[in-house]
Amino acid sequence: MEVLDASVGLKWVLDEDDSDKARNLRDEFRSALRDFIAPDIFAVECAHALTKGERKGTVVDPDLLYDEIMLDVPHLFSSIPLMARAVTISRMARIAVYDCVYVALAEREGCELITADQKLINALGAKMKFIIPLSTL
């Protein structure tokens, strides 16, 4: 079991650096070779990024892309029980709470977190070895 960050899920449908690696992970998930989990904010973060991309003119049909991501959505966990730890991590690392919810879930479940979020990797990767950059896979 691994926590999957929304930054990786978005690469399933967007052509960005390491999208091929993200799509390989999705294919392994579809084939039951990997088991992904995520906090329930995964869906909100994906929707937000896609609509933001539409406003910037880089995403043409956010609804279609969102639906495509949600076809393979990881098993979602409530973010509420993770919030206290996420806030603590956020304050310590000085990064966004919503990013730290993924970290808190991985920490609680004792598994790795796969992410393409460079700010998260830079802030916590050296201290929390369970944070795995997508680029290294």
C-alpha positions in Angstrom: 0.0 0.0 0.0 1.2 3.5 -0.9 -0.2 7.0 -0.6 -0.6 8.7 -3.9 -0.3 12.5 -4.1 -2.7 14.4 -6.3 0.3 15.7 -8.2 0.8 12.2 -9.5 -2.9 11.6 -10.3 -2.9 14.8 -12.4 0.0 13.5 -14.5 -2.3 10.6 -15.5 -4.2 13.0 -17.7 -1.7 15.9 -18.3 1.4 15.8 -20.4 4.1 16.9 -18.0 7.5 15.8 -16.9 7.3 12.3 -15.6 3.7 11.7 -16.8 4.9 8.4 -18.3 6.0 7.3 -14.9 2.7 8.3 -13.4 0.8 6.4 -16.1 2.9 3.4 -15.4 1.9 3.6 -11.8 -1.8 3.9 -12.8 -1.4 0.8 -15.0 0.1 -1.1 -12.2 -2.8 0.0 -9.9 -5.3 -1.1 -12.5 -3.6 -4.5 -12.7 -3.6 -4.8 -8.9 0.2 -4.7 -8.8 0.0 -1.6 -6.5 -2.5 -0.5 -3.9 -2.9 3.2 -3.6 -4.6 5.2 -0.9 -5.1 9.0 -0.5 -6.8 11.5 1.7 -10.2 12.6 0.5 -8.8 15.9 -0.5 -7.2 14.1 -3.5 -10.4 14.7 -5.4 -10.6 18.4 -4.5 -6.9 19.0 -5.3 -7.3 17.4 -8.7 -10.4 19.4 -9.5 -8.8 22.6 -8.4 -5.7 22.1 -10.5 -7.7 21.2 -13.6 -10.0 24.3 -13.3 -7.0 26.5 -12.6 -5.4 25.1 -15.7 -8.6 25.9 -17.7 -8.4 29.5 -16.4 -4.7 29.7 -17.5 -5.6 28.2 -20.9 -3.5 25.0 -20.4 -6.4 22.6 -19.9 -9.2 22.3 -22.4 -11.8 20.1 -20.7 -11.4 19.8 -17.0 -14.6 17.9 -16.5 -13.5 15.1 -18.8 -10.0 15.0 -17.3 -11.4 14.9 -13.8 -13.7 12.0 -14.7 -10.7 10.2 -16.2 -8.7 10.6 -13.0 -11.7 9.5 -10.8 -12.0 6.2 -12.8 -8.8 5.1 -11.0 -9.1 7.1 -7.8 -7.2 5.6 -4.9 -9.0 4.3 -1.9 -9.9 7.6 0.0 -9.5 8.2 3.7 -11.1 11.0 5.6 -8.7 14.0 6.1 -10.4 15.1 9.4 -8.5 12.5 11.7 -5.2 13.5 9.9 -5.6 17.2 10.4 -3.9 17.6 13.8 -0.8 15.8 12.6 -0.9 17.6 9.3 -1.0 21.0 11.0 2.0 20.0 13.2 4.0 18.9 10.1 3.0 22.1 8.3 4.1 24.3 11.1 7.4 22.5 11.4 8.2 22.4 7.6 6.5 25.7 6.7 4.5 24.2 3.9 0.8 23.9 3.1 -1.4 21.9 5.4 -3.2 20.2 2.5 0.2 18.7 1.4 0.9 17.6 4.9 -2.4 15.6 5.0 -0.8 13.2 2.6 2.3 13.0 4.7 0.2 12.4 7.8 -1.7 9.6 6.1 1.5 7.8 5.0 3.0 8.2 8.4 -0.1 6.8 10.1 -0.4 3.9 7.7 3.3 3.2 7.8 3.7 3.3 4.0 5.4 5.4 1.3 4.1 8.6 -0.2 4.7 9.0 -3.9 4.7 12.6 -5.0 5.7 14.9 -7.8 5.4 18.0 -5.5 8.9 19.4 -5.4 8.1 21.8 -2.6 7.0 18.9 -0.4 10.1 16.8 -1.4 12.4 19.7 -0.7 10.9 20.5 2.7 10.5 17.0 4.0 12.2 14.4 1.8 15.5 14.4 3.7 13.7 14.0 7.1 11.0 11.6 6.1 12.5 8.9 4.0 9.0 7.4 3.2 8.4 10.4 0.8 9.3 9.1 -2.7 9.7 11.5 -5.6 7.9 10.3 -8.7 11.0 11.2 -10.7 13.0 8.4 -9.0 10.7 5.6 -10.0 
